[in-house]
Every structure is written in structure tokens, then in C-alpha cells.
Amino acid sequence: MVTIKGKKVYLESLNLVNVYEMRSWGNHEDPLFDDYNFPELEDFEIKRWFDIKTSQKDCESFGVLNEDGKTIGFISIKDIRKLLKTANLGIAFDPRYINKGYGTEALKVLLKYYFDSMNMRTMYLDVAKHNIRAIKCYEKCGFKIIKEYTMKNNDINLNDIQLEDTKNYFIIKKDTLYGYYYKMRLGKNDYKDFLFT
């Protein structure tokens, strides 16, 4: 079991207690973030979800806990390629704990572990272009946008009044809705340079 400590948060290897606590997370009010809400799962589904997340050989998952020991986030290092020394980042937080610095600190703590302890070379992530808060967090941690692309998204209704200002984040091709996404990258050298700026 891995435990990584920061000032306000600590990361621990994902366990069932974390996942049960995630079930009681709040929901995002903005429909653009509905797919970030933790799903309503029965006990047997929670165990299955946990087994899937922890049995993958190319993935390392962590619960993010605050000063009170409450699980407020989930971070995973996915698609680990040890030979190439690369992986992808996955991250989700209880909406009640966003915009409070927890995500940025958790990511910085994870990156130190990733580059220093795991001795990895490059981390990638994918983020929806409309997720401006997350993009700012990633940029604070040194990530840079390397590519923009589109991905199919059938879960969002563009006629929703709350989405009026975000139509430039989507495109309709052949009656199918696509969202714009960014691929972001952080290399070990950029990470080291970022630490000392």
C-alpha cells in the first residue's frame, strides 16, 4: 500500500473504504459535468468497480483524502508503459471540494511520486475543452496542450439553456454531437524546471 503526503491532502492506494465514501459525493450542478458524477451503485457494483480499478496491471489508483481523512478525490495513473516510461492521468473530485486547492495539491503530490519514485518520463492527459477549471489546474502543474481533437458525445443536449454559452465547445457532424478535447503533456524535464520557477 502506497501513501503519499502533501500539506492539505494525502494519497493512498485505493481501497474499498475510499470507494464507499465516493458514493456519498455531491453532484455537479452543471449538466456539462454530469459524466464526472460518481454513479449510484449498489454494494455489489461498488465491489466490482473497485476490483476493476485495482486489478489492472497497467494502472495505479489512489484515493485523495483531506486533513480530516475524508475521501474527496480519486486519481489514477493509467496505461502505464514501463518501457516507454509514459502513462495517462485520470482524476475526479467531489464537487463540494473543487476550487479549494485540493486538486492542484493532489496532482503535485502525485507528479512527485510519478517522476521521482516511479522514475517515469512523460505523463499525458485528456480534458474536455469546456473544463476550464481543470485546464487551469493542469497548467499550474506544468502541463501543456499538445493537440486538440473531437470525440463523440451523446449525453449533452445543446438546446439546454444552461449550455448556451458553451456551444463553441461542441460541433455537430452528420447529426452527431462531438465535443472538443485537449491532449496535454508534462515531461520530466519540464516538471523539474517547473519546480524551480
Backbone bond lengths (Angstrom), bond angles and torsions (degrees), N, CA, C in turn:
res aa  C-N    CA-C-N  psi(-1)  N-CA   C-N-CA  omega(-1)  CA-C   N-CA-C  phi
1 M - - - 1.463 - - 1.527 109.28 -
2 V 1.322 115.41 130.44 1.457 122.10 -178.90 1.524 108.96 -101.51
3 T 1.336 116.70 134.92 1.458 122.57 172.23 1.522 107.59 -128.28
4 I 1.326 116.83 128.54 1.457 122.37 -178.74 1.525 107.32 -125.15
5 K 1.333 116.58 122.37 1.465 120.25 -173.64 1.520 112.82 -103.50
6 G 1.334 114.57 140.15 1.457 123.01 170.88 1.518 107.92 -118.08
7 K 1.327 117.65 -161.15 1.469 120.79 178.72 1.525 111.65 -81.96
8 K 1.352 116.23 -49.60 1.466 120.92 -177.61 1.517 113.15 -103.14
9 V 1.323 116.90 -17.14 1.464 120.68 -176.94 1.513 110.22 -134.11
10 Y 1.319 114.49 160.84 1.462 119.55 166.50 1.513 108.46 -139.74
11 L 1.323 114.04 151.34 1.456 121.76 -179.94 1.513 107.82 -108.28
12 E 1.325 116.04 137.76 1.458 120.32 174.96 1.517 108.49 -133.01
13 S 1.330 115.47 150.41 1.464 119.06 176.15 1.521 108.19 -49.87
14 L 1.317 116.36 132.44 1.456 121.53 -175.49 1.518 110.95 -55.93
15 N 1.342 115.93 132.30 1.459 121.20 176.44 1.529 108.93 -132.15
16 L 1.330 115.54 170.35 1.471 120.07 -176.05 1.521 113.00 -62.05
17 V 1.328 117.49 -33.25 1.468 120.21 178.39 1.527 109.58 -60.29
18 N 1.353 116.51 -43.71 1.471 120.10 176.96 1.523 110.63 -55.39
19 V 1.330 116.24 -47.26 1.465 120.39 -174.27 1.532 110.79 -67.11
20 Y 1.329 117.67 -39.49 1.465 119.49 176.73 1.526 110.74 -63.27
21 E 1.339 117.37 -37.34 1.465 120.14 177.08 1.530 110.94 -68.12
22 M 1.326 117.20 -34.08 1.464 121.00 178.97 1.530 110.98 -63.50
23 R 1.311 116.06 -28.73 1.465 120.45 -179.89 1.534 110.98 -62.67
24 S 1.333 117.64 -25.41 1.467 120.17 -178.73 1.533 112.84 -96.81
25 W 1.322 117.00 12.04 1.464 119.91 177.51 1.524 110.68 -63.17
26 G 1.314 116.08 156.37 1.456 121.40 173.89 1.520 110.49 -72.69
27 N 1.316 116.04 175.86 1.464 121.89 178.56 1.523 110.41 -113.00
28 H 1.313 116.18 147.42 1.465 121.28 174.17 1.521 108.47 -69.07
29 E 1.325 116.77 135.23 1.461 120.81 179.38 1.522 111.71 -77.98
30 D 1.320 116.70 -32.66 1.461 121.86 -178.71 1.530 109.33 -75.71
31 P 1.340 118.16 123.79 1.470 120.15 -178.51 1.530 113.75 -61.43
32 L 1.331 117.71 -19.46 1.463 119.97 176.26 1.524 112.14 -62.70
33 F 1.330 116.26 -21.89 1.460 120.66 -175.60 1.527 113.01 -109.69
34 D 1.327 116.98 15.54 1.468 120.56 179.82 1.522 112.54 -56.01
35 D 1.326 117.33 -37.51 1.468 118.52 -177.82 1.528 112.67 -75.48
36 Y 1.339 118.04 -3.63 1.467 121.86 174.09 1.533 111.08 -89.62
37 N 1.325 117.42 -13.29 1.464 120.45 179.18 1.523 110.00 -69.21
38 F 1.329 115.54 139.36 1.459 118.98 177.43 1.525 107.69 -69.09
39 P 1.330 117.50 131.55 1.470 119.75 -175.47 1.528 112.39 -67.40
40 E 1.325 115.35 152.93 1.464 120.55 174.97 1.523 107.38 -78.26
41 L 1.324 115.99 111.29 1.464 121.12 -175.10 1.518 111.07 -123.08
42 E 1.323 115.84 144.41 1.465 122.27 171.84 1.530 108.20 -75.19
43 D 1.334 116.92 167.02 1.468 120.69 -178.30 1.525 112.58 -55.39
44 F 1.336 117.55 -44.39 1.467 119.08 -177.86 1.530 110.70 -67.34
45 E 1.348 116.75 -30.38 1.464 120.24 177.97 1.527 111.06 -73.29
46 I 1.326 115.51 -34.99 1.479 120.21 176.05 1.525 109.08 -60.23
47 K 1.319 116.42 -46.94 1.472 120.21 -179.02 1.525 110.62 -63.49
48 R 1.321 117.09 -39.75 1.466 120.48 178.88 1.533 110.39 -65.71
49 W 1.341 116.71 -43.73 1.464 121.35 178.21 1.528 110.01 -59.22
50 F 1.338 115.84 -45.72 1.467 121.26 178.72 1.529 110.75 -61.30
51 D 1.319 116.81 -45.92 1.473 120.35 179.74 1.525 111.56 -60.07
52 I 1.313 116.61 -41.08 1.469 120.12 179.13 1.524 110.15 -63.62
53 K 1.329 117.09 -46.45 1.465 121.25 -177.29 1.525 112.53 -66.75
54 T 1.322 117.48 -31.90 1.473 119.60 -174.23 1.522 113.90 -99.95
55 S 1.319 118.22 -7.39 1.471 119.22 -178.01 1.528 113.05 -97.15
56 Q 1.302 117.65 -9.20 1.465 120.71 -179.33 1.525 109.61 -73.29
57 K 1.314 116.10 125.38 1.463 120.86 -176.91 1.525 112.94 -71.73
58 D 1.330 116.87 -22.19 1.463 119.64 -178.40 1.532 111.86 -103.00
59 C 1.341 116.17 28.05 1.461 120.98 -176.46 1.528 110.03 -144.57
60 E 1.321 116.01 140.37 1.460 121.66 173.91 1.524 106.70 -127.98
61 S 1.334 117.29 122.04 1.462 121.81 -173.98 1.519 111.03 -115.91
62 F 1.349 115.03 145.63 1.460 121.61 -176.53 1.520 110.83 -134.16
63 G 1.324 115.63 144.31 1.447 121.35 165.65 1.516 107.01 -87.62
64 V 1.337 117.15 142.71 1.463 122.12 175.54 1.517 106.62 -105.64
65 L 1.331 116.49 122.37 1.461 121.40 -177.65 1.518 110.31 -115.92
66 N 1.337 116.18 145.05 1.463 120.30 178.95 1.524 110.56 -88.90
67 E 1.337 115.87 -171.60 1.467 121.57 -177.21 1.526 112.35 -58.80
68 D 1.334 116.63 -28.23 1.467 121.46 -178.59 1.523 113.04 -89.22
69 G 1.327 117.32 3.54 1.460 120.90 179.88 1.516 113.90 78.77
70 K 1.332 117.06 16.75 1.467 121.67 -179.63 1.531 109.17 -92.49
71 T 1.328 116.48 136.04 1.466 121.25 178.62 1.522 109.20 -73.64
72 I 1.347 115.31 113.87 1.467 120.58 -176.85 1.526 112.12 -116.12
73 G 1.343 116.65 -6.26 1.457 119.25 -178.18 1.514 111.99 -158.15
74 F 1.306 114.14 171.39 1.462 123.24 -179.60 1.521 106.89 -141.83
75 I 1.335 116.73 126.97 1.466 121.50 177.96 1.518 108.15 -129.28
76 S 1.323 115.54 139.05 1.462 118.22 174.87 1.522 110.47 -134.39
77 I 1.317 113.72 145.56 1.457 122.77 171.35 1.524 103.94 -101.28
78 K 1.340 116.61 109.36 1.465 121.67 -171.51 1.522 110.88 -110.78
79 D 1.322 114.07 160.85 1.473 120.25 175.57 1.522 111.37 53.43
80 I 1.332 115.86 44.52 1.467 120.87 -179.05 1.524 109.17 -66.27
81 R 1.323 115.17 124.63 1.472 121.70 177.07 1.525 106.37 -117.70
82 K 1.317 115.24 95.63 1.465 120.25 -173.53 1.520 112.83 -63.69
83 L 1.318 117.27 -36.05 1.458 120.25 -179.56 1.534 111.00 -66.30
84 L 1.333 116.46 -43.80 1.467 121.03 179.05 1.523 112.36 -83.87
85 K 1.346 115.48 -14.70 1.471 122.53 -178.50 1.533 111.44 60.84
86 T 1.343 115.28 44.99 1.464 121.43 177.93 1.527 109.89 -129.44
87 A 1.321 115.67 161.60 1.464 122.02 175.33 1.523 108.24 -163.53
88 N 1.331 115.65 173.09 1.463 122.82 176.73 1.519 109.43 -115.90
89 L 1.316 115.38 148.80 1.457 122.29 -179.45 1.519 110.33 -97.70
90 G 1.333 116.46 139.35 1.456 122.91 169.80 1.520 107.55 -127.80
91 I 1.320 117.94 136.93 1.468 119.91 -176.58 1.529 110.07 -150.93
92 A 1.321 116.14 139.74 1.469 122.30 175.46 1.525 107.90 -147.99
93 F 1.333 115.97 144.73 1.465 121.19 -179.68 1.519 110.97 -132.12
94 D 1.326 114.52 150.87 1.458 121.18 170.25 1.533 106.19 -59.50
95 P 1.337 118.56 123.91 1.465 120.35 -177.21 1.525 114.04 -57.45
96 R 1.322 117.53 -21.69 1.468 119.82 179.20 1.526 111.91 -72.48
97 Y 1.338 117.11 -10.58 1.465 120.60 -177.26 1.524 112.70 -117.66
98 I 1.325 117.55 14.84 1.462 118.94 177.62 1.528 109.31 -88.95
99 N 1.322 115.46 160.30 1.474 123.15 -177.47 1.524 112.60 64.92
100 K 1.327 117.19 28.03 1.466 121.38 178.77 1.524 111.68 -126.19
101 G 1.329 116.76 8.96 1.459 120.89 178.01 1.515 114.96 87.58
102 Y 1.325 117.76 -6.12 1.468 120.38 -178.79 1.530 111.85 -65.44
103 G 1.329 116.60 -43.21 1.464 120.05 -177.79 1.515 112.10 -64.35
104 T 1.337 116.72 -44.55 1.462 120.73 179.56 1.520 110.51 -62.57
105 E 1.337 116.74 -45.57 1.466 118.72 179.70 1.524 111.30 -65.24
106 A 1.315 117.51 -42.98 1.471 120.32 179.68 1.522 110.51 -60.32
107 L 1.328 116.58 -41.12 1.459 120.31 179.85 1.527 111.03 -66.49
108 K 1.327 117.71 -41.93 1.469 120.73 178.35 1.527 110.94 -62.70
109 V 1.327 116.63 -41.33 1.471 121.18 177.95 1.529 109.81 -62.93
110 L 1.327 116.42 -43.88 1.462 120.72 179.49 1.530 111.19 -64.22
111 L 1.327 117.21 -42.30 1.464 120.51 -178.60 1.525 111.69 -63.71
112 K 1.316 117.19 -37.64 1.474 120.17 176.47 1.528 109.62 -60.81
113 Y 1.312 116.77 -45.86 1.466 121.60 177.40 1.529 110.37 -62.09
114 Y 1.313 116.52 -44.86 1.467 122.46 -176.31 1.529 111.59 -62.54
115 F 1.322 116.43 -50.00 1.461 119.45 -176.22 1.528 113.19 -81.74
116 D 1.327 117.76 -37.29 1.469 120.03 -175.67 1.527 113.33 -88.23
117 S 1.321 118.06 -50.11 1.473 120.70 -176.74 1.527 112.54 -81.96
118 M 1.331 116.84 -44.32 1.465 119.93 179.79 1.531 111.62 -81.37
119 N 1.327 115.87 -15.30 1.468 122.71 179.55 1.532 112.28 57.65
120 M 1.336 115.51 43.67 1.457 120.73 179.48 1.530 109.90 -88.09
121 R 1.328 116.05 163.73 1.463 121.48 -173.43 1.533 113.61 -104.31
122 T 1.342 117.05 -39.83 1.463 120.11 -174.42 1.523 110.18 -144.86
123 M 1.343 116.30 139.57 1.458 120.97 173.37 1.525 108.31 -119.92
124 Y 1.334 114.89 138.47 1.457 122.60 177.69 1.524 109.30 -117.43
125 L 1.320 116.00 160.02 1.463 121.11 171.54 1.515 108.39 -153.20
126 D 1.319 115.37 159.20 1.459 122.95 174.95 1.519 107.30 -119.99
127 V 1.331 116.58 136.09 1.460 120.43 -177.72 1.523 109.14 -142.50
128 A 1.333 115.65 140.07 1.463 120.80 176.32 1.527 109.00 -64.99
129 K 1.314 116.50 136.33 1.466 121.47 -178.06 1.531 111.56 -59.19
130 H 1.338 117.18 -29.57 1.463 120.06 179.92 1.528 112.95 -77.14
131 N 1.325 118.02 -9.12 1.470 121.44 -178.53 1.533 109.23 -87.78
132 I 1.313 115.42 66.83 1.462 122.59 -173.62 1.523 111.57 -61.51
133 R 1.318 117.24 -39.66 1.469 121.05 179.62 1.523 110.49 -58.81
134 A 1.334 117.59 -45.60 1.465 121.13 179.92 1.525 110.79 -66.30
135 I 1.324 117.14 -41.49 1.465 120.54 -179.79 1.524 110.02 -59.73
136 K 1.336 117.31 -43.25 1.474 120.75 177.87 1.522 111.06 -61.77
137 C 1.324 117.14 -40.78 1.471 121.63 177.62 1.529 110.03 -60.98
138 Y 1.326 116.46 -47.20 1.466 120.38 -179.01 1.525 110.96 -63.30
139 E 1.328 116.45 -40.64 1.468 119.47 178.70 1.524 110.98 -66.10
140 K 1.336 117.81 -36.84 1.474 121.26 175.71 1.519 111.22 -59.02
141 C 1.324 115.98 -30.66 1.467 121.35 -178.37 1.528 112.25 -91.76
142 G 1.340 117.56 3.73 1.455 120.88 174.34 1.522 116.55 103.08
143 F 1.328 118.62 -5.33 1.470 120.79 179.55 1.528 110.48 -67.27
144 K 1.329 114.74 147.79 1.463 121.25 177.18 1.534 109.12 -126.91
145 I 1.329 115.50 143.84 1.468 121.03 176.68 1.524 108.30 -72.17
146 I 1.337 115.77 128.76 1.465 119.22 178.79 1.531 112.40 -115.61
147 K 1.346 116.63 -13.23 1.464 118.54 -177.03 1.521 109.65 -164.68
148 E 1.331 116.09 147.40 1.462 122.15 171.02 1.523 107.36 -116.69
149 Y 1.335 116.61 139.92 1.462 120.71 179.63 1.520 109.06 -149.24
150 T 1.325 116.75 171.44 1.462 120.93 177.43 1.521 109.91 -114.11
151 M 1.328 114.71 151.98 1.458 121.05 177.72 1.530 108.03 -141.85
152 K 1.316 116.09 142.38 1.463 122.92 -178.84 1.530 110.09 -59.65
153 N 1.353 115.77 138.22 1.456 120.89 179.52 1.522 108.70 -146.55
154 N 1.324 116.37 102.76 1.467 121.29 -179.58 1.520 113.29 -94.61
155 D 1.334 117.45 -0.58 1.457 120.33 -173.17 1.525 114.08 -88.82
156 I 1.321 118.02 -6.54 1.460 120.49 -174.17 1.522 109.93 -114.11
157 N 1.331 115.62 134.24 1.458 122.53 176.89 1.529 107.92 -100.44
158 L 1.326 116.89 109.71 1.462 120.52 -177.64 1.521 113.50 -67.72
159 N 1.314 118.10 -13.04 1.462 120.12 178.06 1.521 112.39 -82.13
160 D 1.315 116.86 -7.91 1.461 121.59 178.88 1.534 108.68 -62.29
161 I 1.313 116.81 129.54 1.471 121.36 -176.78 1.524 111.71 -58.01
162 Q 1.329 118.28 -37.39 1.461 121.22 -179.34 1.527 111.59 -64.87
163 L 1.312 117.95 -19.05 1.460 121.26 -177.46 1.528 112.55 -94.99
164 E 1.321 117.40 2.46 1.469 121.52 -174.67 1.529 112.40 -52.75
165 D 1.320 117.71 -43.14 1.466 121.36 -176.73 1.520 113.41 -79.92
166 T 1.308 118.77 -3.01 1.465 120.08 -174.46 1.525 113.09 -113.58
167 K 1.311 117.17 11.18 1.469 119.42 -177.73 1.525 112.69 -61.34
168 N 1.352 117.91 -24.02 1.465 119.57 179.16 1.530 112.18 -74.26
169 Y 1.325 118.32 -2.62 1.469 122.22 176.82 1.530 111.78 -93.95
170 F 1.338 116.25 0.73 1.462 120.91 -176.11 1.520 110.22 -135.51
171 I 1.321 114.88 160.56 1.460 121.47 175.79 1.529 107.71 -143.40
172 I 1.322 115.85 145.63 1.462 120.23 176.42 1.525 107.85 -107.23
173 K 1.323 115.75 123.35 1.467 122.18 177.29 1.523 107.54 -124.04
174 K 1.324 116.12 122.43 1.467 121.21 178.44 1.532 111.62 49.85
175 D 1.326 116.15 49.67 1.469 123.54 178.06 1.525 113.77 63.81
176 T 1.320 117.89 18.71 1.464 121.86 177.79 1.523 108.80 -120.73
177 L 1.332 116.01 134.21 1.460 121.87 -179.99 1.523 110.33 -84.69
178 Y 1.323 115.68 131.23 1.464 122.39 175.75 1.523 108.41 -123.31
179 G 1.330 115.99 141.06 1.454 121.04 174.43 1.516 109.66 -101.66
180 Y 1.333 115.53 149.67 1.462 120.43 175.03 1.526 109.13 -85.24
181 Y 1.317 115.41 137.90 1.465 122.41 -179.86 1.518 109.87 -131.18
182 Y 1.327 114.91 155.93 1.463 121.29 172.78 1.518 109.34 -111.42
183 K 1.325 115.70 142.15 1.462 122.60 165.57 1.525 104.30 -98.56
184 M 1.333 116.69 128.31 1.466 121.36 179.65 1.522 109.27 -120.18
185 R 1.334 115.36 156.54 1.464 121.19 -174.79 1.522 109.83 -140.85
186 L 1.339 115.01 144.56 1.464 122.18 170.83 1.517 107.93 -137.37
187 G 1.322 116.41 118.72 1.459 121.77 177.33 1.518 110.93 -93.59
188 K 1.309 116.47 158.94 1.466 121.49 -178.19 1.526 111.28 -59.13
189 N 1.329 118.13 -42.72 1.463 120.32 179.75 1.520 111.31 -64.88
190 D 1.342 116.93 -40.94 1.468 120.36 176.91 1.521 110.49 -64.33
191 Y 1.327 116.12 -38.23 1.464 121.32 178.11 1.526 109.93 -62.51
192 K 1.329 117.26 -46.62 1.470 121.44 179.95 1.526 110.08 -62.79
193 D 1.351 117.14 -44.41 1.466 120.62 177.97 1.523 110.60 -61.70
194 F 1.330 116.12 -40.57 1.459 121.87 -177.84 1.528 111.16 -63.80
195 L 1.331 117.34 -34.31 1.466 121.55 -179.94 1.520 112.33 -62.20
196 F 1.323 116.54 -31.09 1.461 120.38 -172.69 1.525 113.21 -105.93
197 T 1.342 116.80 17.09 1.471 118.69 177.62 1.505 110.64 -104.46
